Amino acid sequence: MNIRYLGHSCFLVRYGEHTVVIDPFLTGNPLAAARPEEIQASAVLVTHGHGDHVGDAAAIAARCGCPVIANYEVSLHLSQQGVQVEPMHIGGTRTFPWGTVKLTQAFHGSGIELEGGGFKEGGMPAGILLTMGPYTLYHAGDTALFGDMKLLGELNRIDAALLPIGDVFTMGPDDSLIAASWLKAGLYIPMHYNTFPPIRQDAEAWLERLSSQGQSGTVLKPGEACDLSRTDAAVISGRSSVE
C-alpha cells in the first residue's frame, strides 16, 4: 500500500492497479500538492460534508467515471450534481473490486456549505477503515478524541493511521497522541494541520513525542509518500518484508 499526502486531509492510496483518493480538497488549498485534473482514481472517499473535505470530489469522480463513497446525506447531495455515488453510513461495510470500506464514527460536524451562504444537512461525520490487499488504513476524518478509538484498535489490525493534529476544529497534538496509544497502529501520519493559521502545528515535535511513547510515525510533506510494502514500513507494521 502506497500512501501519498496531498495536503490537509487529502491522501492518494494505491495498492496494485487501483488508487483511491480521500477528502480531495485541492482547489483553494494553499498546500495542495496536485491539481484535481491530475488525479486518477477508482473511487473518491469523503469523510464528511465540509468544503475542505468534499472539495473536488464531484469533479474528480465525473472525470474519472468513478463513484464517490460517503455517508447517505453527502452522497445524496453529490448525486443531485449528477455524480455516481455509493452511499454508506456509520458502522457499515462495503466491498468493492479494489478493497473494503467501513465507516466509523467521528465527533465533528458535517454541514454542507451552499453557494450564497447557508448549510445543507450533511449527516454524521465519519472516519474510514480502508482495506486494500493485506493492508488496513484508518483515516480518522475530522474528529475529537473519543473512547471507542480503543475499540477500533482492539478489533482491527491497523497498519497505518492518519490522525488530525491541528487542534481548534479537531484533536490537537495531546489528544492525538492518546488516540495513537489506543489504536495500536503500526505507523502514524499527522494530517489536518498548517493549511490555515488557526491550525498551525509543529509536526516534527509531535513526531518526537510519539516516538517517546514507543510508537512509530512519519511526517509527510505535501507530495511525499510512504510505502507500507517497503522493508522498513513492513517491519514497523509487524509484517514480514515478503508478505
DRENSETOR-112652 format. One record per residue (C-alpha): residue number from 1; residue in three letters; x, y, z. Coordinates in steps of 0.25 Angstrom, whole numbers, plus 2048, in hexadecimal, padded with zeros to 3 digits. Each point is the difference from the previous one (the first is absolute). Layout:
<recs>
+-----+-----+-----+-----+-----+
!   i !  aa !  px !  py !  pz !
+-----+-----+-----+-----+-----+
! NUM ! ALA !   X !   Y !   Z !
...
+-----+-----+-----+-----+-----+
</recs>
This chain:
<recs>
+-----+-----+-----+-----+-----+
!   i !  aa !  px !  py !  pz !
+-----+-----+-----+-----+-----+
!   1 ! MET ! 800 ! 800 ! 800 !
!   2 ! ASN ! 806 ! 80D ! 7FC !
!   3 ! ILE ! 7FA ! 80D ! 807 !
!   4 ! ARG ! 803 ! 80D ! 7FA !
!   5 ! TYR ! 7FC ! 80D ! 807 !
!   6 ! LEU ! 7FA ! 80B ! 7F8 !
!   7 ! GLY ! 7FF ! 80A ! 80B !
!   8 ! HIS ! 7F5 ! 803 ! 80B !
!   9 ! SER ! 7F9 ! 7F3 ! 802 !
!  10 ! CYS ! 801 ! 7FB ! 7F1 !
!  11 ! PHE ! 807 ! 7F3 ! 7FD !
!  12 ! LEU ! 802 ! 7F7 ! 7F4 !
!  13 ! VAL ! 800 ! 7F2 ! 804 !
!  14 ! ARG ! 805 ! 7F6 ! 7F6 !
!  15 ! TYR ! 801 ! 7F0 ! 800 !
!  16 ! GLY ! 803 ! 7F9 ! 7F3 !
!  17 ! GLU ! 7F9 ! 806 ! 7F5 !
!  18 ! HIS ! 7F6 ! 808 ! 808 !
!  19 ! THR ! 800 ! 80D ! 806 !
!  20 ! VAL ! 7F6 ! 807 ! 809 !
!  21 ! VAL ! 800 ! 80F ! 805 !
!  22 ! ILE ! 7FB ! 804 ! 80D !
!  23 ! ASP ! 7FB ! 80E ! 803 !
!  24 ! PRO ! 805 ! 807 ! 7F3 !
!  25 ! PHE ! 800 ! 80E ! 805 !
!  26 ! LEU ! 80A ! 805 ! 7F5 !
!  27 ! THR ! 7FA ! 80D ! 7FA !
!  28 ! GLY ! 801 ! 80B ! 80A !
!  29 ! ASN ! 80A ! 7F8 ! 808 !
!  30 ! PRO ! 80D ! 808 ! 802 !
!  31 ! LEU ! 808 ! 7F4 ! 803 !
!  32 ! ALA ! 7FA ! 7F7 ! 7F5 !
!  33 ! ALA ! 80B ! 7F7 ! 7F9 !
!  34 ! ALA ! 7F7 ! 7FD ! 7F4 !
!  35 ! ARG ! 7F5 ! 806 ! 7F7 !
!  36 ! PRO ! 7F3 ! 7F9 ! 7FF !
!  37 ! GLU ! 802 ! 7FD ! 7F2 !
!  38 ! GLU ! 80C ! 7F8 ! 803 !
!  39 ! ILE ! 7F9 ! 7F6 ! 809 !
!  40 ! GLN ! 7FD ! 7F2 ! 7FA !
!  41 ! ALA ! 7F8 ! 7F8 ! 80A !
!  42 ! SER ! 7F7 ! 7F3 ! 801 !
!  43 ! ALA ! 7F8 ! 807 ! 80A !
!  44 ! VAL ! 7FF ! 80D ! 808 !
!  45 ! LEU ! 7FD ! 7FF ! 80F !
!  46 ! VAL ! 7FB ! 80B ! 808 !
!  47 ! THR ! 7FF ! 801 ! 810 !
!  48 ! HIS ! 7F6 ! 80B ! 801 !
!  49 ! GLY ! 7F9 ! 80C ! 7FA !
!  50 ! HIS ! 809 ! 80B ! 803 !
!  51 ! GLY ! 806 ! 807 ! 7F4 !
!  52 ! ASP ! 80F ! 7FD ! 804 !
!  53 ! HIS ! 7FD ! 7F1 ! 7FF !
!  54 ! VAL ! 7F5 ! 7FF ! 7F5 !
!  55 ! GLY ! 809 ! 80A ! 7F8 !
!  56 ! ASP ! 801 ! 7FB ! 7F1 !
!  57 ! ALA ! 7F9 ! 7F2 ! 802 !
!  58 ! ALA ! 7F6 ! 803 ! 7F6 !
!  59 ! ALA ! 809 ! 805 ! 7F5 !
!  60 ! ILE ! 80A ! 7F4 ! 802 !
!  61 ! ALA ! 7F5 ! 7F6 ! 801 !
!  62 ! ALA ! 7FA ! 805 ! 7F3 !
!  63 ! ARG ! 80D ! 801 ! 7F8 !
!  64 ! CYS ! 804 ! 7F2 ! 805 !
!  65 ! GLY ! 7F3 ! 7FA ! 7FE !
!  66 ! CYS ! 801 ! 7FA ! 80F !
!  67 ! PRO ! 7F7 ! 801 ! 80C !
!  68 ! VAL ! 800 ! 808 ! 80C !
!  69 ! ILE ! 7FF ! 7F8 ! 80D !
!  70 ! ALA ! 7FA ! 808 ! 80B !
!  71 ! ASN ! 7F5 ! 801 ! 80B !
!  72 ! TYR ! 7F2 ! 800 ! 7FA !
!  73 ! GLU ! 7FE ! 80F ! 801 !
!  74 ! VAL ! 80C ! 804 ! 7F9 !
!  75 ! SER ! 7FE ! 7F5 ! 7F6 !
!  76 ! LEU ! 7F2 ! 806 ! 7FD !
!  77 ! HIS ! 806 ! 80E ! 7FF !
!  78 ! LEU ! 80A ! 7FB ! 7F6 !
!  79 ! SER ! 7F6 ! 7F7 ! 7F8 !
!  80 ! GLN ! 7F8 ! 80D ! 7FE !
!  81 ! GLN ! 80C ! 805 ! 7F8 !
!  82 ! GLY ! 800 ! 7F4 ! 7F7 !
!  83 ! VAL ! 80B ! 7F9 ! 807 !
!  84 ! GLN ! 800 ! 7F1 ! 802 !
!  85 ! VAL ! 800 ! 7FC ! 80F !
!  86 ! GLU ! 800 ! 7F4 ! 809 !
!  87 ! PRO ! 7F9 ! 805 ! 80D !
!  88 ! MET ! 804 ! 7FA ! 80D !
!  89 ! HIS ! 7FF ! 804 ! 80F !
!  90 ! ILE ! 806 ! 7FE ! 80D !
!  91 ! GLY ! 804 ! 7F2 ! 803 !
!  92 ! GLY ! 7FD ! 7FB ! 7F2 !
!  93 ! THR ! 80A ! 7F8 ! 7F8 !
!  94 ! ARG ! 800 ! 7FE ! 7F1 !
!  95 ! THR ! 80A ! 7F8 ! 7F7 !
!  96 ! PHE ! 804 ! 805 ! 7F2 !
!  97 ! PRO ! 809 ! 7FA ! 7F6 !
!  98 ! TRP ! 80C ! 808 ! 805 !
!  99 ! GLY ! 7FD ! 7FE ! 80F !
! 100 ! THR ! 7F7 ! 802 ! 80C !
! 101 ! VAL ! 7FB ! 80D ! 807 !
! 102 ! LYS ! 7FA ! 801 ! 80E !
! 103 ! LEU ! 7FB ! 80D ! 805 !
! 104 ! THR ! 803 ! 802 ! 80F !
! 105 ! GLN ! 7FB ! 80B ! 809 !
! 106 ! ALA ! 806 ! 80E ! 801 !
! 107 ! PHE ! 7FD ! 80B ! 809 !
! 108 ! HIS ! 7FE ! 80D ! 7F8 !
! 109 ! GLY ! 7F6 ! 807 ! 7F7 !
! 110 ! SER ! 7FD ! 7FD ! 7F1 !
! 111 ! GLY ! 7F7 ! 80B ! 7FB !
! 112 ! ILE ! 801 ! 803 ! 7F1 !
! 113 ! GLU ! 804 ! 80E ! 7FD !
! 114 ! LEU ! 7F7 ! 806 ! 7F5 !
! 115 ! GLU ! 803 ! 80B ! 7F6 !
! 116 ! GLY ! 7FA ! 80D ! 805 !
! 117 ! GLY ! 801 ! 7FC ! 80E !
! 118 ! GLY ! 7F9 ! 7F6 ! 809 !
! 119 ! PHE ! 801 ! 7F1 ! 802 !
! 120 ! LYS ! 7FA ! 7F3 ! 7FC !
! 121 ! GLU ! 7FF ! 7F4 ! 809 !
! 122 ! GLY ! 80C ! 7F7 ! 7FE !
! 123 ! GLY ! 7FD ! 7F5 ! 809 !
! 124 ! MET ! 80A ! 7FA ! 80A !
! 125 ! PRO ! 80F ! 802 ! 7FE !
! 126 ! ALA ! 809 ! 7F3 ! 7FF !
! 127 ! GLY ! 80D ! 7FA ! 801 !
! 128 ! ILE ! 804 ! 7F6 ! 7F5 !
! 129 ! LEU ! 806 ! 7F2 ! 802 !
! 130 ! LEU ! 805 ! 7FD ! 7F2 !
! 131 ! THR ! 806 ! 7F2 ! 7FD !
! 132 ! MET ! 807 ! 7FE ! 7F3 !
! 133 ! GLY ! 807 ! 7F2 ! 7FE !
! 134 ! PRO ! 806 ! 7FC ! 80E !
! 135 ! TYR ! 801 ! 80F ! 805 !
! 136 ! THR ! 7F6 ! 807 ! 808 !
! 137 ! LEU ! 801 ! 810 ! 801 !
! 138 ! TYR ! 7F8 ! 808 ! 80A !
! 139 ! HIS ! 7FD ! 80E ! 7FC !
! 140 ! ALA ! 7FA ! 806 ! 80C !
! 141 ! GLY ! 7F9 ! 80C ! 7F9 !
! 142 ! ASP ! 7FE ! 80D ! 808 !
! 143 ! THR ! 7FD ! 7FB ! 80E !
! 144 ! ALA ! 802 ! 803 ! 80F !
! 145 ! LEU ! 806 ! 7F5 ! 808 !
! 146 ! PHE ! 7F6 ! 7F5 ! 804 !
! 147 ! GLY ! 800 ! 7F4 ! 808 !
! 148 ! ASP ! 7FC ! 7F6 ! 7F6 !
! 149 ! MET ! 80D ! 802 ! 7F9 !
! 150 ! LYS ! 805 ! 7F6 ! 80A !
! 151 ! LEU ! 7F6 ! 7F6 ! 7FA !
! 152 ! LEU ! 805 ! 803 ! 7F2 !
! 153 ! GLY ! 80E ! 7FC ! 804 !
! 154 ! GLU ! 7FB ! 7F4 ! 807 !
! 155 ! LEU ! 7F7 ! 7FB ! 7F4 !
! 156 ! ASN ! 809 ! 804 ! 7F4 !
! 157 ! ARG ! 80E ! 7FD ! 7FC !
! 158 ! ILE ! 803 ! 80E ! 7FB !
! 159 ! ASP ! 80D ! 802 ! 7F8 !
! 160 ! ALA ! 800 ! 80F ! 7FF !
! 161 ! ALA ! 7F7 ! 80B ! 807 !
! 162 ! LEU ! 7FE ! 80E ! 7FB !
! 163 ! LEU ! 7FD ! 809 ! 80C !
! 164 ! PRO ! 7FC ! 80F ! 800 !
! 165 ! ILE ! 80A ! 808 ! 809 !
! 166 ! GLY ! 7FC ! 80E ! 7FC !
! 167 ! ASP ! 7F7 ! 803 ! 80D !
! 168 ! VAL ! 7F5 ! 80B ! 800 !
! 169 ! PHE ! 7F7 ! 7F8 ! 7F7 !
! 170 ! THR ! 805 ! 7F2 ! 803 !
! 171 ! MET ! 809 ! 7F8 ! 809 !
! 172 ! GLY ! 80D ! 808 ! 803 !
! 173 ! PRO ! 80E ! 7F9 ! 803 !
! 174 ! ASP ! 7FD ! 7FC ! 80E !
! 175 ! ASP ! 7F3 ! 7F9 ! 7FD !
! 176 ! SER ! 805 ! 7FA ! 7F3 !
! 177 ! LEU ! 80B ! 7F9 ! 808 !
! 178 ! ILE ! 7F6 ! 7FA ! 809 !
! 179 ! ALA ! 7F9 ! 7FB ! 7F4 !
! 180 ! ALA ! 80D ! 7FA ! 7FB !
! 181 ! SER ! 802 ! 7F8 ! 80D !
! 182 ! TRP ! 7F2 ! 7FA ! 7FE !
! 183 ! LEU ! 800 ! 7FD ! 7F2 !
! 184 ! LYS ! 80C ! 7F7 ! 800 !
! 185 ! ALA ! 803 ! 803 ! 7F1 !
! 186 ! GLY ! 80E ! 7FD ! 7FA !
! 187 ! LEU ! 802 ! 80E ! 7FB !
! 188 ! TYR ! 7FA ! 80E ! 802 !
! 189 ! ILE ! 7FF ! 80B ! 7F7 !
! 190 ! PRO ! 7FC ! 80E ! 804 !
! 191 ! MET ! 7F5 ! 808 ! 7F8 !
! 192 ! HIS ! 7F7 ! 80C ! 800 !
! 193 ! TYR ! 80B ! 80A ! 805 !
! 194 ! ASN ! 807 ! 80C ! 7FA !
! 195 ! THR ! 7F6 ! 803 ! 7F5 !
! 196 ! PHE ! 7FB ! 80C ! 807 !
! 197 ! PRO ! 805 ! 809 ! 80B !
! 198 ! PRO ! 7F7 ! 7FA ! 80B !
! 199 ! ILE ! 805 ! 7F2 ! 7FE !
! 200 ! ARG ! 80F ! 803 ! 800 !
! 201 ! GLN ! 807 ! 7F5 ! 807 !
! 202 ! ASP ! 80F ! 7FA ! 801 !
! 203 ! ALA ! 7FE ! 7F2 ! 7FA !
! 204 ! GLU ! 80F ! 7FD ! 803 !
! 205 ! ALA ! 7FE ! 803 ! 80F !
! 206 ! TRP ! 7F3 ! 7F7 ! 7FF !
! 207 ! LEU ! 808 ! 7F5 ! 7FA !
! 208 ! GLU ! 80B ! 801 ! 80B !
! 209 ! ARG ! 7F5 ! 7FE ! 80B !
! 210 ! LEU ! 7FA ! 7F5 ! 7F8 !
! 211 ! SER ! 80E ! 7F9 ! 800 !
! 212 ! SER ! 802 ! 802 ! 80F !
! 213 ! GLN ! 7F3 ! 7F8 ! 803 !
! 214 ! GLY ! 806 ! 7F5 ! 7F8 !
! 215 ! GLN ! 7F8 ! 801 ! 7F3 !
! 216 ! SER ! 804 ! 802 ! 7F1 !
! 217 ! GLY ! 7FC ! 80B ! 7F7 !
! 218 ! THR ! 804 ! 809 ! 7F4 !
! 219 ! VAL ! 7FE ! 80E ! 7FC !
! 220 ! LEU ! 7FC ! 801 ! 7F1 !
! 221 ! LYS ! 802 ! 80E ! 7FA !
! 222 ! PRO ! 7F5 ! 802 ! 7F5 !
! 223 ! GLY ! 804 ! 7F8 ! 7F4 !
! 224 ! GLU ! 808 ! 7F6 ! 808 !
! 225 ! ALA ! 7FC ! 7F1 ! 801 !
! 226 ! CYS ! 803 ! 7F4 ! 809 !
! 227 ! ASP ! 7FF ! 7F2 ! 7FB !
! 228 ! LEU ! 7FC ! 7F5 ! 80A !
! 229 ! SER ! 806 ! 7F5 ! 7F7 !
! 230 ! ARG ! 80E ! 805 ! 802 !
! 231 ! THR ! 808 ! 7F9 ! 80A !
! 232 ! ASP ! 801 ! 80B ! 80B !
! 233 ! ALA ! 7F1 ! 803 ! 7FF !
! 234 ! ALA ! 7FD ! 7F1 ! 800 !
! 235 ! VAL ! 808 ! 7FE ! 80D !
! 236 ! ILE ! 7F9 ! 80B ! 807 !
! 237 ! SER ! 7F2 ! 7FA ! 7FD !
! 238 ! GLY ! 804 ! 7F3 ! 805 !
! 239 ! ARG ! 800 ! 7F9 ! 7F2 !
! 240 ! SER ! 80C ! 7F9 ! 7FA !
! 241 ! SER ! 806 ! 806 ! 7F4 !
! 242 ! VAL ! 7FC ! 7F5 ! 7F6 !
! 243 ! GLU ! 7F1 ! 801 ! 804 !
+-----+-----+-----+-----+-----+
</recs>
